[in-house]
């Protein structure tokens, strides 16, 4: 996780030195930018932290989660077809739900709890599209994310006791 964080910072620094990006031009006072930035940073930290527990395994729950992420991000950042801005409290609640889900999932790997793992995923699926302000992302989370995550298991079920 530390290596990935340092690599991202080095990449940003190199792009800044080359004049490709200008951090001074970022709309830091925009609520939309703050919400999306907080969500993206939380996602990066969670993804890096969880990757050490799951060992890079890919499964249906991860695939549907990435589909929700992709639809939400493309809708929010590029297309803007089903996006919304205010109420800002709802969007910040999405950030809190996503952060809570991420914390619950990390705790689930430590305690080897399948129930917590699934609860964490549901919280993430509820929070991510709301934080990014994407109705299409919420629809994908409900239609594919929840059914695709119902049977999520810990990576090494032979050595773990699940509390299903």
LINHU-V837728 format. One record per residue. BURIAL is 1 if it has 24 or more other ideal C-beta (glycine too) atoms within 12 Angstrom, else 0. Layout:
burial = (BURIAL | BURIAL)
//
This chain:
burial = (0 | 0 | 0 | 0 | 0 | 0 | 0 | 0 | 0 | 0 | 0 | 0 | 0 | 0 | 0 | 0 | 0 | 0 | 0 | 0 | 0 | 0 | 0 | 0 | 0 | 0 | 0 | 0 | 0 | 0 | 0 | 1 | 0 | 0 | 1 | 1 | 1 | 1 | 1 | 1 | 0 | 1 | 1 | 0 | 0 | 1 | 1 | 1 | 0 | 1 | 0 | 0 | 1 | 1 | 0 | 0 | 0 | 0 | 0 | 0 | 1 | 1 | 0 | 1 | 1 | 1 | 1 | 1 | 1 | 1 | 1 | 1 | 1 | 0 | 1 | 1 | 1 | 0 | 0 | 0 | 0 | 0 | 1 | 1 | 0 | 0 | 0 | 0 | 0 | 1 | 1 | 1 | 0 | 1 | 1 | 1 | 1 | 1 | 1 | 1 | 1 | 1 | 1 | 1 | 1 | 1 | 0 | 1 | 1 | 0 | 0 | 0 | 1 | 1 | 0 | 1 | 1 | 1 | 1 | 1 | 1 | 1 | 1 | 1 | 1 | 1 | 1 | 1 | 1 | 1 | 1 | 1 | 1 | 1 | 0 | 1 | 1 | 1 | 0 | 1 | 1 | 0 | 0 | 1 | 1 | 1 | 0 | 1 | 1 | 0 | 0 | 1 | 1 | 1 | 1 | 0 | 0 | 0 | 0 | 0 | 0 | 0 | 0 | 0)
//
